[in-house]
Amino acid sequence: MNLFDRVLNSVNIFKNRDVLRHSYTPENLPHREEQIKQLVELLSPLLKGGTPSNIFIYGKSGTGKTATVRLVLRNLEEVSKKLNANIAVQYINCEIVDTAYRVLATLARRLGKNVPMTGWPTDQVYEDVKNTIESKNLKLLVVLDEIDKLVKRAEEALYSLTRMNSELENARVCLVGISNNLKFKSFLDARILSSLSEEELVFPPYNAEQLEDILKQRAELAFNEGVLEDGVIQLCAAIAAQEHGDARKALDLLRV
C-alpha cells in the first residue's frame, strides 16, 4: 500500500484551494471599493499623457493593500495595451530586494539590460535605468511593497528613484509604496520628503462582518458545495477580527 493512497481515495473538499492563498487576487475586493476608486483616479494621468503623484499606501497586514494594488494594476495594464500607452509596471518586494543596487539592477534587467546583480557601481546601474526609460519614452510605474524595509536598509534607492524625473525629458517614473507602518514617513530623510510630491491612501482594518463577506466570496470559489459546516466562516471571521482585522489570518484559518 502506498503512503498516499488514503489521500488519493478521500473525498476532495476543494474546487480550487489556491483562491484561499494570499497571492490570489479576485476580480472584486469586498469593502475596498473606495480605495480602488481613489487609486484608479490617482493613476489615471498615466493614460492621459500626464505624470501622477507618487503614492504611499498604509495599513496593517491583511487589510487588502497589496491585493488592491494588484487588481488596479492588472486593469491598468489591460487598458494601456488597448490604448497603446507606453506604460511599464514593475513590482518589487523590498523584503527580498533590499539594497539600492538590487532595486536598480532588478529594474534594469526587467527593462532588457544585461546588468549583474552585484559588481557594478550603483551610479552606473542608475544611469542604465534612466537612459533606458528615456530612450523608450517610457512611463515607468514602480511598486515598492514593504517599502519601509527598503528605507531602513537602503534609503539611497528611494532617493535615486524620486530624483530621476528631474533628469528625464520625455520619460517619467512614478512610485507606489506599500507599508504596514503608519509612521513610515517619519523615517525618511528630508531630501527624500522634499522630492516625493506624494498622495496617501490608508487602509483600515476589516471588522468581523467585512471579513465574513470576504470569506464567503472565497469559499464559493474554493470549496465544493456542502462541505463547510454552518458557523465555520463566522468563526474564522471573528477570530481574525480580533487579530487586527487581518484578512490573511482569516483565509489561513479557512484553508487549514
N, C-alpha and C positions, 0 to 999 in steps of 0.2 A: 504493500500500500504506500502510495506517495504521500509525503507530508502535506501536500497542497490539495489532496482530493477532497477533504472536508470543506475547504473554502470554495472549491470549484463547484461542488454539488449543493451548496447552500443557496438560499433564495437571495437574489440581488436586490437590495432595497433602493439602490441608486439608479436614476436615469442618467445623471451627469454629475458626478461628485465634484468635478472641477469648478462648478459655479459657486461652490462654498469656499473657494480659496481666495486669499487676499488679492491675488493678482488678477482675478476675473473682474471685468468692468461691464456691467449690464447696459442695455440700451437706455434705460432711465434710472435715475437715482432718487428714490423717495426722500422727501424732506430736504433736498438740496437744490430745489428749483431756483431759488433766489440767488444762490451763489453761482449757479451755472449761468443764469441770465447776466449777472454782473461781469463774470469772466468773459463771456461772449462779447459784451459791449466794450470791455477794455481791450480786447484783442482785435476787434473789428477794423481798426485803422490799417492793419496789415493788408487787408483785402481792398483797401481804397487808396493805396499809394502813400499812406502815412506811416508814422512810427509810433507805436503805442508806448505808454509809460512802462517802466519796469514794474513788476507786480510781486508783492510779498503776500504769501498765504500762510495764515497762522491757525493753529488748533491742536488740541491734544491728539494723541494717537487714536486712530479708529473713528475719526469724525468725518471721513469722506474726502479729505483734501486731495490725495493722490488720485483717487477714483474720479473725482470731478475734473481734475486737470486732464486725465487721460481721455475721458469722454469728450470734453470740449476740443482737445487737440485732434482727436480722431475725426471729428466733424470739420475742424479747420482744414485738415489735410485733404479731406474729400472735396470740399468746396474750392480749395485753392487749385486742385488739379483741373476741375471743371473750368475755372477762370483763367487757367494757365498763369496763375500768380507765382512768382519766383520766390517761394517760401520754403525754408528748410526748418524742420523741428528736430531738436536733439534733446533727449532726456538723459540726464546724468545723475546717478545716485552718489551723493557726496560721502556717504559712509564707506563706499568702496573706492571711488575715485577721489582721493582726499589730499592731493597736493596740487599746487598751481601748475606744475609741469604736466601732471597726468590729466588734469582737466583740459588744458590747451592741446596736449597731444591727442587726446581722445577726439576732440573736435576736429583737429587737423586730419586724422585718419578717416573719420567718417565723411569728411569733405573730399576724400580721394587722395590725400597727400601721404607719401611714404615716410612717415615720421616715427622713429623708435620711441618706445615707452620710457626709455631712460637714455641719458648720454648727451643730449644736445643742450646748449644754453637755452634757458626758458625764454629769453628775449627773441631768439631765433624762431622758436615754435610760435610765439605770439605773432611775429611778422608773417609767418606762413599762413596762419589762420586769417589774419587781416587781409593779406594780399589775395588769398583765395576767394574770400567772400566778395571782395571788391571787384575782382576780375569777372566774377559770375553775376555781379549786380544783385546779390542775394539779400533777402531779408531772413536773418537767422534768429530763430526763437530758441533760446537755451533754457531748459527746465532744470533747475538745480534742486533736486529733492534732498531733504535733510541738510539744507544749506548751512545751518548752524554748525554742523560738523566741519564744513569747509572753512568757516570763519575762524574756528578755534585752532585749526591746523595750518591753514594756507590762505590767509586773508588776501594775499597778493593776487590770487587768481580772480577774486571778485573785483578787485580794483582794476585789473587788466581789462576785464570784460566791460566794466562801466565806463572806462575812458576810451574804449575802442571807437565809439560813434564819433567822437571829436576828431578822429584821424581818418574817417571814411568820407568819401564824396557821394557815392551812389548807393552803396550797400548800407544796411542797418543791422544792429544787434539789439534784441530785446530779451530781458531776463525775467523768468518766473521762478521765484524762490519759494520753497515749501519748508516750513519749520514747525516742529512740535513746541518750540519755546516761544512763548508770547513776548518775552523780553529780549528776543534775538537782536533787535536793532541797537540795544544798549552796548553790545559787544563790538559794534562797528567803529572803525577809525573815522575821524571827522572828514578826511578827504574822500572816503567812500560815500559817506552820507551826503556830502555836498554834490556828488555827481550822479546820485541814484535817480532822482525825479520819479519816485515810486508811488504806486497805489497799493492799498492794503485790503485784503479780504480776511475776515475772521470766521472760522467755523466753530460754532458752539457744540458742546457735547449733545448726543442724542438722549432723549428721555425713553422710558420703557415702552410707551406706545409707539414711538417712532421706530425703535429697534424691532418691535413686533411686526410692523409693516415691512421693514427690510427683510426680516427672516421669512415672512410669508411669501414674499416675491421670490426669494432664492429657493425656498423649499419646493415651490411649484415646479421649478426648473430642475431641481436636484434629485428629488425622491420620486419613486413610483407611488402611485395612488394608494392611500390607505395604510401606509407603513408607519406613519407618525402617530403616536398616541395623543389624545387630547391633553392639552396643557403643556406639551413639550416646548413649543415655540414661546409661549408666555413665560415659562420658567427660565429659558435661556435669555430672553429679553430682560427679565427682572434682574437676573444675576449680573448681566453686562451693564445694566443701567447703574448699578452700584459701583462698577469699575469705571467711573468717569464717562459713562455713556459710550463705551468702546464697541463699535460695530464689529471690529475684527475679533474681539473676545466672544461676542455673540455667535459669530459664524463658526469659530473654533469649537464652541460648545455644541453647536448643532451638528457639525461634521463628525465629531468623535463620539 
